[in-house]
Amino acid sequence: MSKLRVGVIGTGKRKKQSDRFGFAMAYQHAEGYRKLDSCELVACADIVEDNARAFAEEFEIGGNGVFLDYKKMLAEAELDVLSICTWMHLHEAMVLDAIEAGVKAIHCEKPMADTWGGSLRMAKAAEEAGVQLTFNHQRRYGEPFTMAKQMLDAGEIGDLVRLECGAGNLYDTGTHFIDMFSF
């Protein structure tokens, strides 16, 4: 079986620690793909050329796989899988463009979009095209959360009456809490 061709939009600049300008999550996505025998990183796009080239060097993406325009990457790279690691106001257009380009699996950073309508349009387009569209809500799989859920399901801590949390940024940390509460 041939390997799935993977691309990343929004490489960012590698960081030792996250800050208010982001997390460089593309590096985390790429490390995950690199561990899969079924995937090959073949393309990346970033509006900052130095960021794209550094990412490409780190993940052994050839020079013809480096793009400054994600639409050009979608048109030329023949991707099977795409990670979108950009700011939320860009997600909707990028997901819709990727679906239109024929990408069959899209993993996007959260939150899904900056409007409910945008989220609905993305979900509808993916469903109609048979595209697997996923978002980065992995925290629910962390041991503290799975343990609490197991204890709750087993009746070890009584009945769930109420859930509360505080989040400084609803679009970032807050979306994880909403996801975990739904879990």
Protein Blocks (a to p, Z undefined) as FASTA:
>chain_A
ZZdddddehjbpadfbdcfkbgolmmmmmmmmmmpmkbccfbdcdfblklmmmmmmmnop
afklccfbfklmmmmnopabdcddbdfklmmmmmmmmmmnopabdcddddfblcfklmmm
mmmmmmmnopacddddfklmpmklmmmmmmmmnopnopafbdcdddfblklmmmmmmmmm
mZZ
